[in-house]
């Protein structure tokens, strides 16, 4: 069935309708998470912190072999017990609960919202553009989820273990809102960092950089990656720095491979 051309007003009406439907679904999903999913979301966001407690009952923090392995090698490696959250105001707990619920609602409603966006945007795309989007979006989502998993199960527990034990004589007050904001920001950063292969492939497709130039710059890229890892990781010992740097080097190599594949496809299509 061919898509019929629509006027500007019809496009605006279509956009308003899909935004309204998406807002309703997001509101319902957020309300569900606020009243019925908060305990699950709170335990989820506490997972990297509770992984430091050998006696934790949080299912998201029980399995952390990397933390158990690294504990003896970090400064202040005494066992971290349960670390309670603190609130600086009467509204802080409510706001964190609302933000957690909004995050959970966004995840639950994401399939519906993405479908609405695709139905609105997809009709204006060419066949090859639709094909490119449907081919690359699953890869992008996979890399993003891998970045989240790497940050959640590896980098963040190690960072918290070092920061909480760097000086055991100091009693820390872990603020609920600050912890949630920092955790969410860092996880998103890890997810975005894992988009490096797609960025390299896009640069090759656009002709800005070639796979050959990316490969010839490998030594400089590795040095920059390790310097960045040394700056980002809070722990001074080299293992934590390598824990962040080595996956990034692997992603850089994957980006070179994808750039070569993209160049071959472009040459084949041109020929």
Secondary structure, DSSP 8 states (H G I E B T S, - for coil): -------HHHHHHHHHHHHHHHHHHHHHHHHHHHHHSHHHHHHHHHHHHHTT-TT---TTTS--HHHHHHGGGSTT--------EE-SSTTHHHHHHHHHHHHHHHHHHHHHHHHHHHHHHGGGS-HHHHHHHHHHHHHHHHHHHHHHHHIIIIIHHHHHHHHHHTTTTS---EEHHHHHHHHHHHHHHHHHHTTHHHHHHHHHHHTSS-HHHHHHTHHHHHHHHHHHHHHH-S--SHHHHHHHHHHHHHHHHHHHHHHHHHHHHHHHHH-
